[in-house]
Amino acid sequence: MIQEKWLLWNMNYQWMTKICLYMFIIILQVLEIHIKDNLQFRNKRIQKANISSQFSEIVLQRKNYI
């Protein structure tokens, strides 16, 4: 009887462990996707800022010529 309870508990423990591991892996994958998206968005924003600052420098240079 004690062995049966221990075996049942052990099986439940393994089942719960597998579920927790799968959930942990899924959470990590979702976080990885979010981090990649945020980095891409940030890089695009930085590129736009660089382009706008270059454009404003060109405008200032042309004003100085006139």
Secondary structure as GFF3:
##gff-version 3
##sequence-region A 1 66
A	DSSP	alpha_helix	2	65	.	.	.	ID=ss1
###
